[in-house]
């Protein structure tokens, strides 16, 4: 059985976040995407400290679906180097984890 992952990313605005979330769920590479409230991000890019408002995304997927999710997210994302961080889910409600499994297995 494939492991469940929580993938974290950020979008530059809510409309982009919604477009990405819709596409990932429709492509069966994510069972669910939570779009959080805007936040301030401070980061170094090309040698300069930058500040931007971003919209965080919490994406639920599996290790099996992750390569397809990453490819789709890179295609959809406007950033040259988007944040895509996958964290293994080590515990959770079994019924929820089973649901994530079944929702991302559809096109495999």
C-alpha positions as CSV (number, residue, x, y, z in Angstrom):
1,X,0.0,0.0,0.0
2,X,1.3,3.5,-0.9
3,X,2.1,5.9,1.9
4,X,0.0,9.0,2.4
5,X,1.8,12.3,2.0
6,X,1.1,15.9,2.9
7,X,2.5,18.2,0.2
8,X,3.0,21.9,1.0
9,X,3.1,24.5,-1.7
10,X,2.3,28.3,-2.1
11,X,0.5,30.2,-4.8
12,X,0.9,33.9,-5.5
13,X,-2.8,34.6,-5.1
14,X,-6.1,33.0,-4.3
15,X,-7.3,32.6,-7.9
16,X,-4.1,30.7,-8.8
17,X,-4.4,28.6,-5.7
18,X,-8.0,27.6,-6.6
19,X,-7.0,26.8,-10.2
20,X,-4.2,24.6,-9.1
21,X,-6.3,22.9,-6.4
22,X,-9.1,22.2,-8.9
23,X,-6.7,20.7,-11.5
24,X,-4.9,18.5,-9.0
25,X,-8.1,17.0,-7.6
26,X,-9.6,16.6,-11.1
27,X,-6.5,14.8,-12.3
28,X,-6.8,12.3,-9.4
29,X,-3.3,13.2,-8.1
30,X,-4.7,14.8,-4.9
31,X,-7.6,13.6,-2.8
32,X,-8.0,17.1,-1.2
33,X,-6.3,20.5,-1.3
34,X,-6.8,22.9,1.5
35,X,-6.4,26.6,0.5
36,X,-5.3,28.6,3.5
37,X,-5.5,32.3,4.2
38,X,-2.9,34.6,2.7
39,X,0.4,34.9,4.5
40,X,3.6,36.9,4.3
41,X,6.6,35.1,2.9
42,X,10.1,36.5,3.3
43,X,12.8,34.7,1.4
44,X,16.1,35.0,-0.5
45,X,15.8,34.8,-4.2
46,X,18.8,35.4,-6.6
47,X,20.8,37.0,-3.8
48,X,18.2,39.4,-2.6
49,X,15.8,39.3,0.3
50,X,12.2,39.4,-1.1
51,X,8.8,39.7,0.5
52,X,5.5,38.5,-1.0
53,X,2.0,37.7,-0.1
54,X,1.2,34.0,-0.8
55,X,-1.6,31.5,-0.4
56,X,-0.5,28.2,1.2
57,X,-1.8,24.9,-0.2
58,X,-2.0,21.7,1.8
59,X,-2.3,18.8,-0.6
60,X,-3.1,15.2,0.4
61,X,-1.7,12.5,-1.9
62,X,0.2,9.3,-1.8
63,X,3.8,8.2,-2.6
64,X,2.4,6.4,-5.7
65,X,0.6,9.5,-7.0
66,X,3.4,11.9,-6.0
67,X,5.4,11.9,-9.3
68,X,2.2,12.7,-11.3
69,X,1.3,15.4,-8.7
70,X,4.7,17.0,-8.9
71,X,4.7,17.0,-12.7
72,X,1.2,18.5,-12.8
73,X,2.0,21.1,-10.1
74,X,5.1,22.2,-11.9
75,X,3.1,22.6,-15.1
76,X,0.4,24.6,-13.5
77,X,2.5,26.8,-11.2
78,X,3.6,30.3,-12.3
79,X,6.8,30.3,-10.2
80,X,10.1,29.3,-11.8
81,X,10.9,27.2,-8.7
82,X,7.7,26.5,-6.8
83,X,7.8,25.2,-3.2
84,X,6.9,21.6,-3.3
85,X,7.6,19.8,-0.1
86,X,6.3,16.3,0.7
87,X,5.9,15.2,4.3
88,X,5.1,11.6,5.1
89,X,1.9,11.1,7.2
90,X,3.0,8.6,9.9
91,X,-0.4,8.3,11.6
92,X,-4.0,9.3,11.0
93,X,-7.6,8.2,11.1
94,X,-7.5,4.9,9.1
95,X,-10.8,5.7,7.2
96,X,-9.3,9.1,6.1
97,X,-6.0,7.6,5.0
98,X,-7.9,4.9,3.1
99,X,-10.0,7.6,1.4
100,X,-6.8,9.5,0.3
101,X,-5.5,6.2,-1.1
102,X,-8.7,5.5,-3.1
103,X,-9.0,9.0,-4.5
104,X,-5.5,9.1,-5.8
105,X,-5.5,5.5,-7.2
106,X,-8.1,6.2,-9.9
107,X,-5.7,6.9,-12.8
108,X,-2.9,4.6,-11.7
